[in-house]
Amino acid sequence: MDRYKTILLFGAPGVGKGTQGKILGHIPGFYHLACGDVFRSLDMTSDLGKKFLEC
């Protein structure tokens, strides 16, 4: 099984989690994913969006 190395940034609002994540995302081999951005971009009329609303 392949595993991904993961860095989880957490902290209070405004402490720079997003900023640090974006900086890490510019390093080759790293990818920045902000869950809030994913959920905000979700089309609620799509099948996936409807499934999300059911939960």
C-alpha positions in Angstrom: 0.0 0.0 0.0 1.3 3.4 -0.9 1.2 6.1 1.8 1.5 9.8 1.5 3.5 11.9 3.9 1.1 14.3 5.4 1.5 17.5 7.3 -1.5 18.7 9.2 -1.6 22.3 10.2 -4.0 23.3 12.9 -4.4 26.2 15.3 -6.6 29.1 16.2 -8.1 31.4 13.5 -5.6 33.9 12.1 -2.4 32.2 13.2 -1.1 31.5 9.7 -2.2 28.0 8.8 -3.2 28.9 5.3 -0.1 31.0 4.8 2.2 28.2 5.9 0.2 25.7 3.8 0.6 27.8 0.7 4.3 28.1 1.3 4.7 24.3 1.7 2.6 23.9 -1.4 5.3 25.6 -3.5 7.9 23.0 -2.5 8.2 20.2 -5.1 6.5 17.0 -3.8 4.1 18.9 -1.6 0.5 19.8 -2.3 -1.7 22.3 -0.5 -5.3 21.4 0.2 -7.6 23.5 2.2 -10.8 21.7 3.1 -12.7 24.9 3.4 -11.8 25.8 -0.2 -12.9 22.4 -1.4 -16.3 22.6 0.3 -16.9 26.2 -0.8 -16.2 25.3 -4.4 -18.6 22.3 -4.3 -21.6 22.6 -6.7 -24.5 21.8 -4.4 -26.7 20.9 -7.5 -24.2 18.1 -8.6 -24.6 14.5 -7.5 -21.6 14.9 -5.1 -23.0 18.2 -3.7 -26.4 16.5 -3.1 -24.7 13.6 -1.3 -22.8 16.1 0.9 -26.1 17.9 1.8 -27.7 14.5 2.8 -25.1 13.9 5.6 
